[in-house]
Amino acid sequence: MPEVSNLSNRYEIITDSPFNYYFITDNNVLFVAYFSQTPGYFPGTQFDNDVISFTFEPIGKIGETKKLTRGERFDLLSMPDERIKPTIQYILIEAMRKSPEKSIHFICEGIDQKEQMRNRLFGLWHSEVIRNGDLRVTKYDANLANLGIGSIFVADDNPHHHVIRDNFLALSDLNK
């Protein structure tokens, strides 16, 4: 049986707004996880403003002032760290609890041809949260051509759930 995530084993989170979360790993890597408004995915719909994007990435090592290249960020993301998963899970759970009407969209980038691996890993994180009963949200995936694999979390009780799902999945068709 897979190991169950322990959300209490997460990193301490620092916020400077309701949308930005920071944490420092045991290896002194500073991460940011943030949400941003992304209107325009579903223009002309009453829920267009209820889709927010989620991103998390390392932004540097504590004590270093150089700006990380994209490759360096991916290298830092690939370092094994058991506490990043429960930290990101906690941030997503809190965001969905605070704003259940919002749907959260994210993209597993395909710059290094590892988007399927990232999406599969993120899907496992989501499944674990669902199994633990921490959240009632369904995840949908769409291939977004040159961007990578896009996913969206939609609360199961969202009144627009099926319309959001169908419109999101149609994005995959637009990029073929």
C-alpha positions in Angstrom: 0.0 0.0 0.0 1.4 3.5 -0.9 2.6 5.6 2.0 0.1 8.2 3.1 1.1 11.8 3.1 1.6 13.4 6.5 0.6 17.0 6.1 2.1 17.8 9.5 5.5 16.9 8.0 5.3 19.9 5.8 7.6 22.9 5.7 6.7 26.1 7.6 4.9 28.4 5.2 5.3 32.1 5.0 2.8 34.3 3.2 2.9 37.9 2.1 -0.6 37.8 0.6 -3.5 35.4 0.2 -2.0 34.3 -3.1 1.7 33.9 -2.4 3.3 31.2 -0.2 7.0 30.7 0.5 8.9 27.9 2.2 12.6 27.0 2.7 13.6 23.4 2.3 16.2 21.6 4.5 18.7 22.2 1.7 18.1 26.0 2.0 16.2 26.2 -1.3 13.6 28.9 -1.2 10.4 27.9 -3.0 7.4 30.0 -4.0 3.9 28.7 -4.6 1.4 31.2 -5.9 -2.0 31.6 -7.4 -2.9 34.1 -10.0 -6.1 35.2 -11.7 -6.4 33.7 -15.2 -9.5 35.1 -16.9 -9.8 34.3 -20.5 -9.9 30.5 -20.5 -13.7 30.5 -20.6 -14.6 33.9 -22.1 -18.2 34.9 -21.9 -19.0 32.5 -19.1 -20.1 33.5 -15.6 -17.2 31.5 -14.1 -14.4 32.9 -16.2 -13.0 34.8 -13.2 -13.3 31.7 -11.0 -10.3 29.9 -12.6 -7.0 30.6 -11.0 -3.5 29.4 -12.0 -1.2 27.6 -9.6 2.6 27.5 -9.9 5.3 26.4 -7.6 9.0 26.5 -8.2 12.3 27.1 -6.5 13.5 30.7 -6.7 16.9 30.4 -5.2 19.2 29.1 -2.6 19.4 31.0 0.6 22.6 33.1 0.7 23.0 33.2 -3.1 22.0 36.2 -5.1 22.1 34.9 -8.6 19.0 34.4 -10.6 18.2 30.8 -11.4 18.0 29.7 -15.0 15.0 27.5 -16.0 17.4 24.5 -16.1 18.6 25.2 -12.6 15.0 25.5 -11.4 14.2 22.1 -12.9 17.4 20.6 -11.3 16.4 21.9 -7.9 12.8 20.5 -8.4 14.2 17.1 -9.1 16.2 16.9 -5.9 14.5 14.3 -3.6 12.7 16.0 -0.7 9.9 14.2 1.1 8.5 17.4 2.7 7.8 19.3 -0.5 4.8 17.1 -1.3 2.9 17.6 1.9 3.7 21.3 1.7 2.2 21.7 -1.7 -0.8 19.5 -0.8 -1.5 21.7 2.2 -1.4 24.9 0.1 -3.8 23.4 -2.4 -6.2 22.1 0.2 -6.2 25.4 2.0 -6.9 27.3 -1.2 -9.8 25.0 -2.2 -11.2 25.2 1.4 -11.0 29.0 1.4 -12.5 29.4 -2.1 -14.5 26.3 -3.1 -16.0 28.2 -6.0 -12.6 28.6 -7.6 -11.1 26.0 -9.9 -7.3 25.7 -9.9 -5.4 25.3 -13.2 -1.7 24.4 -13.5 0.6 23.3 -16.3 3.3 20.6 -16.2 5.8 22.2 -18.5 7.2 20.2 -21.4 10.4 22.1 -21.9 12.5 19.0 -21.0 10.0 16.3 -22.2 9.2 15.3 -18.6 5.6 16.8 -18.5 4.0 13.4 -18.4 6.2 12.3 -15.5 5.4 15.6 -13.6 1.7 15.2 -14.3 1.6 11.6 -13.1 3.4 12.6 -9.9 1.0 15.5 -9.3 -1.9 13.1 -10.0 -0.6 10.8 -7.3 -0.4 13.7 -4.9 -4.0 14.6 -5.7 -5.2 11.0 -5.4 -3.6 10.7 -2.0 -5.4 13.8 -0.7 -8.7 12.4 -2.0 -8.1 9.0 -0.4 -7.4 10.8 2.9 -10.7 12.6 2.7 -9.0 16.0 2.8 -10.7 17.3 -0.3 -13.6 16.5 -2.7 -12.1 17.7 -5.9 -11.7 16.1 -9.3 -8.6 16.6 -11.5 -8.9 16.8 -15.3 -5.9 16.8 -17.7 -5.6 18.2 -21.2 -2.6 18.2 -23.6 -1.9 21.8 -24.3 0.4 21.4 -27.3 3.7 23.3 -26.8 2.9 24.3 -23.2 2.8 20.8 -21.7 0.0 19.0 -19.9 -2.6 21.2 -18.3 -4.6 20.1 -15.3 -7.5 21.6 -13.5 -9.0 20.9 -10.1 -12.7 21.4 -9.8 -14.6 21.1 -6.6 -17.1 18.2 -6.9 -19.9 20.4 -5.6 -19.1 23.3 -7.9 -22.4 24.2 -9.7 -20.5 24.7 -12.9 -18.4 21.5 -12.5 -19.4 19.8 -15.8 -19.3 22.9 -17.9 -15.8 23.8 -16.5 -14.6 20.3 -17.2 -16.0 20.2 -20.7 -14.6 23.6 -21.6 -11.2 22.8 -20.2 -11.0 19.4 -22.0 -11.9 21.2 -25.2 -8.7 23.3 -24.9 -6.8 20.2 -25.8 -8.8 20.0 -29.1 -8.0 23.6 -29.9 -4.3 23.0 -29.8 -4.1 20.0 -32.1 
